[in-house]
């Protein structure tokens, strides 16, 4: 089968910045991806206390959540993205759920937005404050193995060319998960792109030099010949 290379791999922040301005990057539920300049701002960050267990009082840990901020600035949904559970998760999630944001507008209309929020416990017993992921101590994941997507039989037969957009999470173990097609191309090519991304491997993202899950997007470009 003829193979095609992926065009660009970048954080949802980067791809979303271009697409959101044209109103095209939203998931099936109409929720847009946060991007630089197109992201909710924390107006009330509720600190998370350390667990009552004294055995974890000096441990460092970052909990990362996929958060949907509604049109009223309230948190609509929160999902923990860490693969490995920790004693910090419950307190961190409660803090995120109780925090509030400035909503985001697109073309004069307030829209729901998906962003990543990190709650980092620094090992000193002090409360952990939620913050949008992407600060100065944050490092992006890096692909270490990225096999190309292949043309589907239908796509090759109909000489289809085009670009589709995928969103997925790179876990703290460097594995892709929750791969979803944000912008479809059809003709069996979406499935081939998902199949390829599921084989990718990464050096995980890091926050305060600790591995953390990170949501990425990638454009996969198919060009018939």
C-alpha positions in Angstrom: 0.0 0.0 0.0 1.1 3.5 -0.7 2.2 5.4 2.4 1.8 9.0 3.4 3.6 11.0 6.1 2.0 13.0 8.8 2.3 16.7 8.3 2.7 18.2 11.7 2.5 17.2 15.3 1.7 19.9 17.8 -0.1 20.7 21.0 -3.8 21.3 20.8 -2.9 24.9 21.8 -1.1 25.4 18.5 -3.5 23.7 16.0 -6.5 25.1 17.9 -5.2 28.6 17.5 -5.4 28.4 13.8 -8.6 26.4 13.4 -10.6 28.1 16.2 -10.5 31.4 14.5 -12.4 29.9 11.6 -14.8 28.1 13.8 -13.8 24.6 12.7 -12.1 22.9 15.6 -14.8 21.5 17.8 -15.5 18.0 18.9 -18.7 16.1 18.1 -20.4 17.9 21.1 -19.5 21.4 19.8 -16.8 21.9 22.4 -13.7 23.8 21.0 -10.1 23.1 21.8 -8.2 25.7 23.9 -5.3 27.4 22.2 -3.0 30.3 22.8 -5.1 33.4 22.9 -8.3 31.3 22.8 -8.4 29.8 26.2 -10.4 30.2 29.4 -8.7 32.2 32.2 -8.9 31.1 35.8 -10.7 33.7 37.8 -11.0 31.7 40.9 -8.5 28.9 41.5 -9.5 26.8 44.6 -6.5 25.2 46.2 -6.3 21.5 46.8 -5.2 20.3 50.3 -2.8 17.5 50.8 -4.4 14.2 51.7 -4.8 13.5 55.4 -2.5 10.5 55.2 0.8 11.7 56.7 2.7 9.2 54.6 2.2 11.4 51.5 2.9 14.7 53.1 6.4 15.0 51.4 5.5 13.5 48.0 5.4 15.5 44.8 2.8 14.8 42.2 0.9 16.4 39.3 -2.7 15.6 38.6 -3.8 16.6 35.1 -7.5 17.0 34.1 -9.3 17.4 30.8 -11.8 20.2 31.7 -14.7 21.6 29.7 -15.5 25.2 30.6 -19.1 26.1 29.8 -20.5 29.4 28.4 -21.1 30.6 32.0 -17.4 30.0 33.0 -18.3 27.1 35.2 -16.7 23.7 34.9 -19.0 21.4 33.0 -17.0 18.2 33.2 -13.7 17.1 34.6 -11.8 13.9 33.6 -8.5 12.8 35.2 -6.0 12.0 32.5 -3.3 10.4 34.6 -3.0 6.7 33.9 -1.8 5.8 37.4 -4.2 6.7 40.3 -2.8 8.5 43.2 -4.0 9.6 46.7 -4.0 13.2 45.4 -6.6 12.7 42.8 -9.8 13.2 44.8 -8.7 16.5 46.4 -7.3 17.8 43.1 -10.4 17.0 41.2 -12.6 18.7 43.8 -10.5 21.8 43.6 -10.8 22.0 39.8 -14.6 21.4 39.9 -15.0 24.3 42.4 -12.7 26.7 40.4 -14.2 29.3 38.0 -13.1 30.7 34.6 -13.7 33.6 32.3 -15.6 32.0 29.3 -14.2 32.2 25.8 -15.8 34.0 22.8 -15.6 33.1 19.2 -16.8 35.6 16.6 -18.8 37.4 19.2 -20.4 34.2 20.6 -19.5 32.6 23.9 -18.6 28.9 23.3 -17.6 25.9 25.5 -13.9 25.1 25.5 -11.8 22.1 26.4 -8.6 22.8 28.2 -6.1 20.9 30.4 -5.7 22.0 34.0 -2.8 20.7 36.2 -2.8 20.6 40.0 0.7 20.2 41.3 1.6 19.1 44.8 5.2 20.3 45.5 6.1 18.0 48.5 6.1 20.8 51.1 2.6 20.2 52.4 1.2 23.5 51.0 -2.1 23.5 49.0 -1.8 22.8 45.3 -3.3 25.5 43.1 -5.0 24.6 39.7 -3.3 26.2 36.7 -3.7 25.9 32.9 -1.1 23.4 31.6 1.7 25.0 29.5 3.6 27.2 32.0 7.3 27.8 32.2 8.1 24.4 33.8 6.1 22.5 31.2 7.7 20.4 28.5 5.9 19.1 25.5 5.9 15.4 24.6 8.3 14.3 21.8 7.6 11.6 19.3 10.2 8.8 19.4 8.4 6.5 16.9 5.8 7.6 14.4 5.0 5.2 11.5 3.2 6.7 8.6 -0.5 6.2 7.9 -1.4 4.1 4.9 -4.0 4.8 2.2 -7.2 2.8 2.5 -8.2 0.8 -0.5 -11.2 3.1 -1.1 -9.1 6.2 -0.7 -6.5 5.0 -3.1 -9.1 3.8 -5.7 -10.9 7.2 -5.6 -7.6 9.1 -5.5 -8.6 11.1 -2.4 -6.4 13.9 -1.2 -7.0 15.9 1.9 -6.2 16.5 5.6 -7.8 15.2 8.7 -7.3 16.2 12.3 -6.9 13.8 15.3 -6.9 14.6 19.0 -5.4 12.2 21.6 -3.7 12.0 24.9 -0.1 11.1 25.5 0.1 9.4 28.9 2.8 9.8 31.4 4.1 6.5 30.0 4.5 8.0 26.5 1.5 6.0 25.1 -1.2 7.5 22.9 -4.8 7.0 24.1 -8.3 8.3 23.6 -7.6 8.9 19.9 -10.5 10.7 18.3 -11.1 12.2 14.8 -11.9 15.9 15.1 -12.0 16.7 11.4 -12.9 13.8 9.2 -11.8 12.9 5.7 -13.7 9.7 5.1 -13.1 6.9 2.6 -11.6 4.8 5.3 -8.7 7.2 5.7 -9.8 8.3 9.2 -9.5 4.7 10.4 -6.0 4.3 8.9 -4.9 7.5 10.6 -6.2 6.4 14.0 -4.4 3.0 13.4 -1.1 4.7 12.7 -1.3 7.1 15.7 -2.1 4.2 18.1 1.3 2.8 17.2 3.2 6.0 17.9 5.4 6.3 21.0 6.6 9.4 22.9 8.9 10.8 25.4 6.2 12.0 27.7 5.4 15.6 28.6 6.8 16.9 31.8 5.7 19.4 34.5 8.2 20.3 37.1 10.4 17.6 35.6 7.8 14.9 36.3 5.9 13.0 33.5 2.4 14.1 33.0 -0.4 13.3 30.4 -0.8 15.9 27.7 -3.5 16.2 25.0 -2.1 16.6 21.5 -3.6 17.1 18.0 -2.0 16.1 14.8 -2.9 16.8 11.1 -2.6 13.7 8.9 -2.3 14.6 5.2 -3.1 12.2 2.4 -2.0 13.0 -1.2 -3.0 10.7 -4.0 -0.7 10.3 -7.0 
